[in-house]
Every structure is written in structure tokens, then in C-alpha cells.
Amino acid sequence: MTYSHHNLCHFHQEDGAGYKLIADEVLRIDAFNPHIAARVVAAFSNWRCFDTHRQTLMRKELERMLASSLSSDVYELVSKSLQ
């Protein structure tokens, strides 16, 4: 379980700030610990289960992460989430 699951109310804020925060942390952590970053990015794996607005926000963060230089572990999870 990732730390985003401990506070779902804030992770799923209507303005997308929770998604941006977690995506920022994934990118930061991936630079020094790809295995932990891969666990954290799992919070985005079920983005299609949410309302259209939140889907759009989560997809935006997934695409932003994909456009970054990711480790192979995180790249695989992010790209599979977007398929």
C-alpha cells in the first residue's frame, strides 16, 4: 500500500493537487530508488475507475511522468497504466 492510500480524501482532491504531489514524488524518488517509486506510482493504476474529471487529471500526471526520464521499472508501470 502506498502512502496515497492512507489519505484518499486529499489524494483525490478536485483540483488534482494530490495527483500532482504524488507524481512529483514518484519523479523525485525514481532518481534514487526506482523500486519504491514503482510502488508509489501504483496509486495511479486504477485511474479509469473514477469520474471523468479525475480521470483527466490522473491521466495528465501519468503522461507527464511518461515524458520524463524514468527508470525501466516506473516506465513499465506508467506506460501499462496508459494502455
mmCIF file of the C-alpha atoms, coordinates in Angstrom:
data_MODEL
# 
_entry.id   MODEL 
# 
loop_
_atom_site.group_PDB 
_atom_site.id 
_atom_site.type_symbol 
_atom_site.label_atom_id 
_atom_site.label_alt_id 
_atom_site.label_comp_id 
_atom_site.label_asym_id 
_atom_site.label_entity_id 
_atom_site.label_seq_id 
_atom_site.pdbx_PDB_ins_code 
_atom_site.Cartn_x 
_atom_site.Cartn_y 
_atom_site.Cartn_z 
_atom_site.occupancy 
_atom_site.B_iso_or_equiv 
_atom_site.pdbx_formal_charge 
_atom_site.auth_seq_id 
_atom_site.auth_comp_id 
_atom_site.auth_asym_id 
_atom_site.auth_atom_id 
_atom_site.pdbx_PDB_model_num 
ATOM 1  C CA . MET A 1 1  ? 0.000   0.000  0.000   1.00 0.00 ? 1  MET A CA 1 
ATOM 2  C CA . THR A 1 2  ? 1.343   3.392  -0.926  1.00 0.00 ? 2  THR A CA 1 
ATOM 3  C CA . TYR A 1 3  ? 1.071   6.472  1.244   1.00 0.00 ? 3  TYR A CA 1 
ATOM 4  C CA . SER A 1 4  ? -1.518  7.943  -1.148  1.00 0.00 ? 4  SER A CA 1 
ATOM 5  C CA . HIS A 1 5  ? -3.939  5.265  0.042   1.00 0.00 ? 5  HIS A CA 1 
ATOM 6  C CA . HIS A 1 6  ? -3.672  6.484  3.618   1.00 0.00 ? 6  HIS A CA 1 
ATOM 7  C CA . ASN A 1 7  ? -5.323  9.792  2.782   1.00 0.00 ? 7  ASN A CA 1 
ATOM 8  C CA . LEU A 1 8  ? -7.638  9.214  -0.168  1.00 0.00 ? 8  LEU A CA 1 
ATOM 9  C CA . CYS A 1 9  ? -9.604  12.367 0.528   1.00 0.00 ? 9  CYS A CA 1 
ATOM 10 C CA . HIS A 1 10 ? -6.562  14.533 -0.187  1.00 0.00 ? 10 HIS A CA 1 
ATOM 11 C CA . PHE A 1 11 ? -5.176  12.334 -2.958  1.00 0.00 ? 11 PHE A CA 1 
ATOM 12 C CA . HIS A 1 12 ? -8.417  12.740 -4.914  1.00 0.00 ? 12 HIS A CA 1 
ATOM 13 C CA . GLN A 1 13 ? -8.828  16.498 -4.431  1.00 0.00 ? 13 GLN A CA 1 
ATOM 14 C CA . GLU A 1 14 ? -10.984 18.025 -7.136  1.00 0.00 ? 14 GLU A CA 1 
ATOM 15 C CA . ASP A 1 15 ? -8.204  20.370 -8.262  1.00 0.00 ? 15 ASP A CA 1 
ATOM 16 C CA . GLY A 1 16 ? -5.764  17.487 -8.879  1.00 0.00 ? 16 GLY A CA 1 
ATOM 17 C CA . ALA A 1 17 ? -3.208  18.732 -6.336  1.00 0.00 ? 17 ALA A CA 1 
ATOM 18 C CA . GLY A 1 18 ? -2.954  15.266 -4.757  1.00 0.00 ? 18 GLY A CA 1 
ATOM 19 C CA . TYR A 1 19 ? -2.187  13.657 -8.110  1.00 0.00 ? 19 TYR A CA 1 
ATOM 20 C CA . LYS A 1 20 ? 0.439   16.279 -8.880  1.00 0.00 ? 20 LYS A CA 1 
ATOM 21 C CA . LEU A 1 21 ? 2.045   15.817 -5.459  1.00 0.00 ? 21 LEU A CA 1 
ATOM 22 C CA . ILE A 1 22 ? 2.310   12.053 -5.856  1.00 0.00 ? 22 ILE A CA 1 
ATOM 23 C CA . ALA A 1 23 ? 3.573   12.345 -9.438  1.00 0.00 ? 23 ALA A CA 1 
ATOM 24 C CA . ASP A 1 24 ? 6.216   14.832 -8.270  1.00 0.00 ? 24 ASP A CA 1 
ATOM 25 C CA . GLU A 1 25 ? 7.261   12.398 -5.539  1.00 0.00 ? 25 GLU A CA 1 
ATOM 26 C CA . VAL A 1 26 ? 7.430   9.494  -7.997  1.00 0.00 ? 26 VAL A CA 1 
ATOM 27 C CA . LEU A 1 27 ? 9.760   11.523 -10.216 1.00 0.00 ? 27 LEU A CA 1 
ATOM 28 C CA . ARG A 1 28 ? 11.888  12.580 -7.252  1.00 0.00 ? 28 ARG A CA 1 
ATOM 29 C CA . ILE A 1 29 ? 12.125  9.103  -5.710  1.00 0.00 ? 29 ILE A CA 1 
ATOM 30 C CA . ASP A 1 30 ? 12.726  7.391  -9.057  1.00 0.00 ? 30 ASP A CA 1 
ATOM 31 C CA . ALA A 1 31 ? 16.057  9.196  -9.319  1.00 0.00 ? 31 ALA A CA 1 
ATOM 32 C CA . PHE A 1 32 ? 17.482  7.313  -6.344  1.00 0.00 ? 32 PHE A CA 1 
ATOM 33 C CA . ASN A 1 33 ? 15.153  4.355  -5.652  1.00 0.00 ? 33 ASN A CA 1 
ATOM 34 C CA . PRO A 1 34 ? 13.177  3.074  -8.664  1.00 0.00 ? 34 PRO A CA 1 
ATOM 35 C CA . HIS A 1 35 ? 11.644  0.181  -6.725  1.00 0.00 ? 35 HIS A CA 1 
ATOM 36 C CA . ILE A 1 36 ? 9.999   2.482  -4.204  1.00 0.00 ? 36 ILE A CA 1 
ATOM 37 C CA . ALA A 1 37 ? 8.923   4.868  -6.971  1.00 0.00 ? 37 ALA A CA 1 
ATOM 38 C CA . ALA A 1 38 ? 7.253   1.943  -8.745  1.00 0.00 ? 38 ALA A CA 1 
ATOM 39 C CA . ARG A 1 39 ? 5.293   1.170  -5.591  1.00 0.00 ? 39 ARG A CA 1 
ATOM 40 C CA . VAL A 1 40 ? 4.180   4.782  -5.274  1.00 0.00 ? 40 VAL A CA 1 
ATOM 41 C CA . VAL A 1 41 ? 3.139   5.082  -8.923  1.00 0.00 ? 41 VAL A CA 1 
ATOM 42 C CA . ALA A 1 42 ? 0.764   2.164  -8.352  1.00 0.00 ? 42 ALA A CA 1 
ATOM 43 C CA . ALA A 1 43 ? -1.634  4.713  -6.825  1.00 0.00 ? 43 ALA A CA 1 
ATOM 44 C CA . PHE A 1 44 ? -2.473  5.721  -10.399 1.00 0.00 ? 44 PHE A CA 1 
ATOM 45 C CA . SER A 1 45 ? -3.134  2.196  -11.680 1.00 0.00 ? 45 SER A CA 1 
ATOM 46 C CA . ASN A 1 46 ? -6.913  2.349  -11.309 1.00 0.00 ? 46 ASN A CA 1 
ATOM 47 C CA . TRP A 1 47 ? -7.414  5.846  -12.750 1.00 0.00 ? 47 TRP A CA 1 
ATOM 48 C CA . ARG A 1 48 ? -10.169 4.628  -15.078 1.00 0.00 ? 48 ARG A CA 1 
ATOM 49 C CA . CYS A 1 49 ? -12.408 3.813  -12.085 1.00 0.00 ? 49 CYS A CA 1 
ATOM 50 C CA . PHE A 1 50 ? -13.003 7.473  -11.264 1.00 0.00 ? 50 PHE A CA 1 
ATOM 51 C CA . ASP A 1 51 ? -15.243 10.168 -12.664 1.00 0.00 ? 51 ASP A CA 1 
ATOM 52 C CA . THR A 1 52 ? -14.260 11.792 -15.964 1.00 0.00 ? 52 THR A CA 1 
ATOM 53 C CA . HIS A 1 53 ? -12.789 14.880 -14.300 1.00 0.00 ? 53 HIS A CA 1 
ATOM 54 C CA . ARG A 1 54 ? -10.452 12.872 -12.061 1.00 0.00 ? 54 ARG A CA 1 
ATOM 55 C CA . GLN A 1 55 ? -9.576  10.510 -14.904 1.00 0.00 ? 55 GLN A CA 1 
ATOM 56 C CA . THR A 1 56 ? -8.424  13.512 -16.925 1.00 0.00 ? 56 THR A CA 1 
ATOM 57 C CA . LEU A 1 57 ? -6.310  14.841 -14.066 1.00 0.00 ? 57 LEU A CA 1 
ATOM 58 C CA . MET A 1 58 ? -4.735  11.474 -13.299 1.00 0.00 ? 58 MET A CA 1 
ATOM 59 C CA . ARG A 1 59 ? -4.028  10.762 -16.969 1.00 0.00 ? 59 ARG A CA 1 
ATOM 60 C CA . LYS A 1 60 ? -2.344  14.166 -17.265 1.00 0.00 ? 60 LYS A CA 1 
ATOM 61 C CA . GLU A 1 61 ? 0.033   13.249 -14.429 1.00 0.00 ? 61 GLU A CA 1 
ATOM 62 C CA . LEU A 1 62 ? 0.712   9.806  -15.910 1.00 0.00 ? 62 LEU A CA 1 
ATOM 63 C CA . GLU A 1 63 ? 1.559   11.424 -19.244 1.00 0.00 ? 63 GLU A CA 1 
ATOM 64 C CA . ARG A 1 64 ? 3.776   13.972 -17.504 1.00 0.00 ? 64 ARG A CA 1 
ATOM 65 C CA . MET A 1 65 ? 5.655   11.172 -15.761 1.00 0.00 ? 65 MET A CA 1 
ATOM 66 C CA . LEU A 1 66 ? 5.980   9.244  -19.015 1.00 0.00 ? 66 LEU A CA 1 
ATOM 67 C CA . ALA A 1 67 ? 7.530   12.303 -20.681 1.00 0.00 ? 67 ALA A CA 1 
ATOM 68 C CA . SER A 1 68 ? 10.259  12.346 -18.012 1.00 0.00 ? 68 SER A CA 1 
ATOM 69 C CA . SER A 1 69 ? 13.386  10.226 -17.840 1.00 0.00 ? 69 SER A CA 1 
ATOM 70 C CA . LEU A 1 70 ? 12.046  7.261  -15.886 1.00 0.00 ? 70 LEU A CA 1 
ATOM 71 C CA . SER A 1 71 ? 13.706  4.108  -14.692 1.00 0.00 ? 71 SER A CA 1 
ATOM 72 C CA . SER A 1 72 ? 12.620  0.985  -16.534 1.00 0.00 ? 72 SER A CA 1 
ATOM 73 C CA . ASP A 1 73 ? 10.531  -0.158 -13.528 1.00 0.00 ? 73 ASP A CA 1 
ATOM 74 C CA . VAL A 1 74 ? 8.489   3.033  -13.344 1.00 0.00 ? 74 VAL A CA 1 
ATOM 75 C CA . TYR A 1 75 ? 8.312   3.448  -17.118 1.00 0.00 ? 75 TYR A CA 1 
ATOM 76 C CA . GLU A 1 76 ? 6.769   -0.003 -17.458 1.00 0.00 ? 76 GLU A CA 1 
ATOM 77 C CA . LEU A 1 77 ? 4.068   0.677  -14.851 1.00 0.00 ? 77 LEU A CA 1 
ATOM 78 C CA . VAL A 1 78 ? 3.208   4.131  -16.171 1.00 0.00 ? 78 VAL A CA 1 
ATOM 79 C CA . SER A 1 79 ? 3.059   3.026  -19.804 1.00 0.00 ? 79 SER A CA 1 
ATOM 80 C CA . LYS A 1 80 ? 0.917   -0.018 -18.943 1.00 0.00 ? 80 LYS A CA 1 
ATOM 81 C CA . SER A 1 81 ? -1.448  2.199  -16.965 1.00 0.00 ? 81 SER A CA 1 
ATOM 82 C CA . LEU A 1 82 ? -1.978  4.382  -20.017 1.00 0.00 ? 82 LEU A CA 1 
ATOM 83 C CA . GLN A 1 83 ? -2.726  1.492  -22.389 1.00 0.00 ? 83 GLN A CA 1 
# 
